[in-house]
């Protein structure tokens, strides 16, 4: 049954995010001058993002529809928006939107052109922060890092993830959905004949923060979910790996809004949790405010009023972190229980104020115990945003080495 479209709300842009974009522009290669992209309709007003109901028969990665698009930062790139089949956290079919970027210049490197599934960081749950939309407008805070990959001649695919752009609420930080979405957008690119991308192209996945969680899940799921992909490596940094540990870390903190977004995301993925049944009146008002919030949030307090330093019990009649039903779903989406079949780069800022270092270090140790070929790196004098900037050169070098078939040496 089709879900009703979300309300339209103007995106809230954080000043801190602008600082990150400025910093990224300072450290990353300059993009070629671009003509201003035409104003596009927001996803909730654009029929492209409305999937047919029921979905046409097919398999994960099948393209439902596609169209040429603009990548506002670099006009020398062929760009497509795609609506493709994927699966939700329970394995049910769903439609997800995304972007495929292929440089105009022919690939002259060894073998087939590399493909990076770039998994984005936190941007809220509203349709207007879908990357396939913001990348066309030039307002995406990760456009500089994406363009850095494109400038190397690599193709880049970006999933919007379930519920960003398409109808319904985005299941924020629910890794079992996001990881599938990130793998299936690669399949979608392979099934668009005009991209020139096939099953032999080497693939990597890269993400930071929420994107680090998505990338980590892609690493753990790929062997069973998408074994045909020529996956060479995964870079997953700033990873919120353990929902329960993250909830405890954020409860009462400056970044408590992220915890509330996660509660909404899990309730969306697992409706039987029935978030409404545990909310008090303040919580119900907060949920209404969150359901279409769109923010640019990478290194600072989420742009959601009234959540900083608040606790779960300020908005709920009981602590869902102690609820067995919620705990079971949180634990289903905890990383570190399946050995990735490819080399992984994981890094974390020691002073990260939004994604706890200890739970990320626990993931590093769990992956090592499983025998993962893991490169683990920490950045001592860095918080969340600086951690991203410090990690980026290491991430690119790691991806480049994997695409050159250089051996990765674990430092577990």
C-alpha positions in Angstrom: 0.0 0.0 0.0 1.6 3.3 -1.0 2.6 5.6 1.9 1.4 9.2 2.0 3.9 11.8 0.9 5.7 13.7 3.7 5.0 17.3 4.4 7.2 19.8 2.7 9.5 21.7 5.0 12.4 24.0 4.1 15.7 22.4 4.9 17.6 23.7 7.9 21.2 24.4 7.1 23.6 24.4 10.0 26.3 27.0 10.1 28.7 24.4 11.2 28.1 22.4 8.1 29.0 25.4 6.0 32.3 25.4 7.9 32.9 21.8 6.9 32.1 22.5 3.3 34.6 25.4 3.4 37.2 23.3 5.0 36.7 20.6 2.5 37.0 23.1 -0.4 40.3 24.2 1.1 41.9 20.7 1.3 40.4 19.0 -1.8 41.2 19.6 -5.5 39.2 22.4 -7.1 36.3 21.4 -9.2 36.0 22.7 -12.8 33.7 25.7 -13.2 30.1 24.7 -13.6 27.1 26.4 -15.2 24.3 26.8 -12.7 22.1 23.8 -12.6 18.5 24.3 -13.4 16.1 24.5 -10.5 14.7 21.0 -10.0 11.5 20.1 -8.3 11.9 18.8 -4.7 11.5 15.0 -4.5 8.1 15.2 -2.8 6.8 17.2 -5.8 8.6 15.2 -8.4 6.8 12.1 -9.9 10.1 10.5 -10.6 10.5 9.6 -7.0 7.0 8.1 -6.7 7.4 4.3 -7.2 4.7 2.3 -9.0 2.4 0.3 -6.7 2.8 -2.6 -6.7 6.4 -2.6 -7.7 7.1 -4.3 -11.0 8.6 -7.9 -10.7 12.3 -8.1 -10.5 15.3 -8.5 -8.3 17.5 -6.2 -6.1 19.3 -3.6 -8.3 16.8 -3.7 -11.1 16.2 -0.2 -12.5 12.6 0.9 -12.3 13.3 4.2 -14.1 16.2 6.5 -14.8 16.8 9.9 -16.3 19.8 12.2 -17.1 20.6 14.6 -14.3 23.1 17.4 -13.4 26.0 17.1 -11.1 26.2 20.8 -10.2 29.9 20.8 -9.2 31.3 19.2 -12.4 29.7 19.5 -15.8 32.2 17.1 -17.4 30.4 14.2 -15.8 27.6 12.1 -17.1 25.0 11.9 -14.3 21.8 9.9 -13.9 19.1 9.7 -11.3 17.8 6.2 -10.8 14.9 4.6 -9.0 15.8 1.0 -8.3 14.7 -2.1 -6.5 16.3 -2.9 -3.1 15.3 -4.4 0.2 14.3 -3.0 3.6 15.7 -4.2 6.9 13.4 -7.2 6.9 14.2 -8.2 3.3 11.0 -6.9 1.8 11.3 -5.3 -1.7 11.3 -1.5 -1.7 12.1 1.3 -4.2 15.1 3.5 -3.5 16.4 6.4 -5.4 20.1 7.3 -6.1 22.7 8.9 -8.4 25.2 7.4 -10.9 28.1 9.6 -11.9 30.6 8.6 -14.7 33.4 10.9 -15.9 33.2 12.0 -19.5 36.8 11.1 -20.2 37.5 7.5 -21.1 39.2 5.4 -18.4 42.9 4.9 -19.3 44.0 3.1 -16.2 44.5 -0.6 -15.7 41.5 -2.8 -16.2 37.9 -1.5 -16.1 36.9 1.8 -14.6 36.7 1.6 -10.7 33.3 2.3 -9.1 32.8 3.7 -5.6 29.6 3.4 -3.8 29.7 6.5 -1.7 27.6 6.4 1.4 26.5 9.7 2.8 26.5 11.0 6.3 23.6 12.3 8.4 21.3 14.7 6.7 18.0 14.0 8.4 15.0 12.1 7.2 13.2 14.7 5.0 12.9 14.2 1.2 14.7 17.4 0.4 18.0 16.2 1.8 18.1 13.2 -0.6 21.6 13.3 -2.2 20.1 12.7 -5.7 18.4 16.1 -5.3 21.0 18.1 -3.4 23.8 17.0 -5.7 21.9 18.6 -8.6 21.4 21.9 -6.8 25.0 22.3 -5.6 23.9 22.3 -1.9 25.2 18.9 -0.8 27.8 19.1 1.9 29.7 16.0 0.5 29.9 17.2 -3.1 33.5 18.1 -2.7 34.6 14.6 -1.6 32.4 13.0 -4.2 34.0 15.2 -6.9 37.5 14.3 -5.6 36.7 10.7 -6.5 35.2 11.6 -9.9 38.4 13.7 -10.7 40.4 10.4 -10.4 38.3 9.0 -13.2 36.3 6.7 -11.0 32.6 6.3 -11.4 30.6 7.1 -8.2 27.2 5.8 -7.2 25.3 7.3 -4.3 22.2 5.8 -2.8 19.6 8.0 -1.2 18.8 5.1 1.1 15.2 4.0 1.7 12.8 6.9 2.4 15.0 9.8 1.4 13.4 11.2 -1.7 11.0 8.2 -2.0 7.8 8.1 0.1 7.9 7.1 3.8 10.2 8.0 6.6 13.9 7.2 6.2 14.9 4.3 8.6 17.8 6.4 9.9 20.9 4.3 11.1 19.2 1.0 10.4 22.2 -0.7 8.9 20.5 -3.8 7.5 18.5 -1.6 5.1 21.2 0.9 4.3 23.8 -1.7 3.5 21.6 -3.4 1.0 20.7 0.0 -0.6 24.4 0.8 -1.0 25.1 -2.5 -2.7 22.0 -2.4 -4.9 22.8 1.0 -6.4 26.0 -0.6 -7.8 23.9 -3.2 -9.4 21.6 -0.5 -10.8 24.6 1.3 -12.4 25.6 -2.0 -14.0 22.1 -2.5 -15.4 22.1 1.0 -17.1 23.7 0.2 -20.5 24.7 3.9 -21.1 27.0 4.0 -18.0 29.5 1.5 -19.5 29.7 -0.2 -16.0 29.6 -3.9 -16.0 30.1 -6.8 -13.5 33.8 -6.8 -14.1 34.4 -3.2 -12.9 36.2 -3.2 -9.5 34.0 -1.8 -6.7 34.6 -0.2 -3.3 32.3 1.3 -0.7 33.3 4.4 1.3 31.5 6.4 3.9 31.9 8.4 7.1 29.5 8.8 10.2 26.1 7.5 9.2 27.9 6.6 5.9 30.5 4.7 7.9 27.7 2.6 9.3 26.2 2.0 5.9 29.7 1.1 4.5 30.3 -1.3 7.4 27.0 -3.0 6.7 27.8 -3.3 3.0 31.1 -4.9 4.0 29.4 -7.5 6.2 26.4 -8.2 3.9 28.2 -8.3 0.5 29.4 -11.9 0.7 25.8 -13.2 1.1 23.7 -10.5 -0.4 25.8 -9.4 -3.5 28.5 -12.0 -4.0 28.7 -11.2 -7.7 30.1 -7.7 -7.2 33.8 -7.4 -7.8 34.3 -5.8 -4.4 37.9 -4.8 -3.6 37.6 -3.0 -0.3 35.5 -0.9 2.1 36.4 2.3 3.9 34.1 2.8 7.0 35.1 5.6 9.3 33.4 7.5 12.2 31.2 4.4 12.5 28.2 4.3 14.8 28.4 0.6 15.1 26.3 -0.3 18.1 22.9 1.3 18.5 22.6 0.6 22.2 26.1 1.9 23.0 25.4 4.9 20.8 22.1 5.6 22.6 23.8 5.5 26.0 26.6 7.8 24.7 24.1 10.4 23.2 21.5 10.3 26.0 21.7 13.7 27.7 24.5 14.9 25.4 24.8 17.8 22.9 24.0 15.4 20.1 20.9 13.9 21.7 18.9 14.8 18.5 20.7 12.0 16.7 19.4 9.5 19.2 15.9 10.7 18.7 16.3 10.4 14.9 17.5 6.8 15.4 14.4 6.0 17.5 12.2 7.3 14.7 14.3 5.3 12.2 14.0 2.0 14.0 10.3 2.5 14.5 9.9 3.0 10.8 11.9 -0.1 10.0 10.2 -2.2 12.7 6.6 -0.8 13.1 5.8 -3.5 15.7 8.1 -1.5 18.2 5.2 1.0 18.3 7.1 4.2 19.3 3.9 6.1 19.9 3.0 3.7 22.8 6.0 4.9 24.8 6.0 8.6 24.0 4.6 11.3 26.3 3.0 14.4 25.0 6.4 16.1 24.5 7.6 13.1 22.7 4.6 13.0 20.3 5.2 16.7 19.5 8.9 15.9 18.9 8.1 13.0 16.7 5.8 15.2 14.6 8.7 17.7 14.2 11.2 15.0 13.3 9.2 13.2 10.6 10.3 15.4 7.8 13.3 17.3 9.2 16.1 17.9 6.8 19.4 19.2 8.0 23.0 19.4 7.0 24.7 17.9 10.1 28.2 16.6 9.9 30.2 18.0 12.8 27.8 19.8 15.1 24.6 19.8 17.1 21.6 18.7 15.0 19.4 21.6 14.0 16.5 20.4 16.0 15.4 22.7 18.7 15.0 21.5 22.2 16.9 18.2 22.1 20.4 19.2 23.2 21.3 17.7 26.6 17.8 16.1 26.8 17.2 12.5 27.8 15.0 9.7 26.5 12.9 9.9 29.6 12.1 13.6 28.9 10.0 12.4 25.9 9.1 8.8 26.8 7.3 7.0 29.6 10.1 4.5 29.7 13.7 4.0 28.5 13.6 2.1 25.2 17.3 1.2 25.6 16.1 -1.1 28.4 13.1 -2.5 26.5 13.7 -6.1 25.3 11.8 -5.7 22.0 13.9 -2.6 21.1 17.1 -4.2 22.3 16.5 -7.1 20.0 16.2 -4.9 16.9 19.1 -2.7 18.0 21.3 -5.8 18.3 20.2 -7.1 14.9 21.8 -3.9 13.6 25.0 -4.0 15.5 28.1 -4.4 13.4 31.0 -6.8 14.2 29.4 -10.2 14.0 30.2 -11.1 10.4 33.7 -11.1 8.9 33.9 -8.8 5.9 35.3 -10.7 2.9 37.4 -7.8 1.7 40.0 -5.5 3.2 38.5 -2.7 5.4 39.9 0.7 6.4 38.3 2.0 9.7 39.3 5.2 11.4 37.9 7.3 14.2 38.5 10.6 15.9 39.5 10.0 19.6 37.6 13.1 20.7 34.5 12.5 18.6 31.5 14.2 20.3 28.8 12.7 18.1 29.9 9.1 17.5 31.4 7.5 20.6 35.0 6.3 20.2 34.7 3.3 22.6 31.9 1.6 20.6 33.9 2.1 17.4 37.0 0.7 19.0 34.9 -2.3 20.1 33.9 -2.8 16.4 37.6 -2.7 15.5 38.4 -5.4 18.1 35.4 -7.5 17.0 36.4 -7.4 13.4 39.9 -8.3 14.3 38.7 -11.3 16.4 36.9 -12.5 13.3 40.1 -12.4 11.2 39.2 -9.3 9.1 41.9 -7.8 7.0 41.5 -4.5 8.9 43.5 -1.2 8.8 42.6 0.7 11.9 43.6 4.3 12.5 42.8 6.9 15.1 43.2 10.6 15.1 44.1 12.0 18.5 43.5 15.7 18.3 40.3 15.5 16.4 36.5 15.6 16.9 33.9 14.5 14.5 34.3 17.0 11.6 38.1 17.2 11.9 38.1 13.4 12.0 36.4 13.4 8.6 39.0 15.8 7.1 41.9 13.8 8.6 40.5 10.5 7.4 39.8 11.6 3.8 43.4 11.4 2.4 43.8 8.0 4.1 40.5 6.8 2.7 41.4 7.8 -0.9 44.9 6.2 -0.6 43.3 3.0 0.7 40.7 2.9 -2.1 43.4 3.6 -4.7 45.6 0.8 -3.4 42.7 -1.7 -3.6 41.9 -0.7 -7.1 45.5 -1.3 -8.0 45.3 -4.7 -6.4 48.0 -3.9 -3.9 48.0 -6.2 -0.9 46.4 -4.8 2.3 48.2 -5.6 5.5 46.1 -5.8 8.6 47.3 -4.0 11.7 45.0 -6.0 14.1 
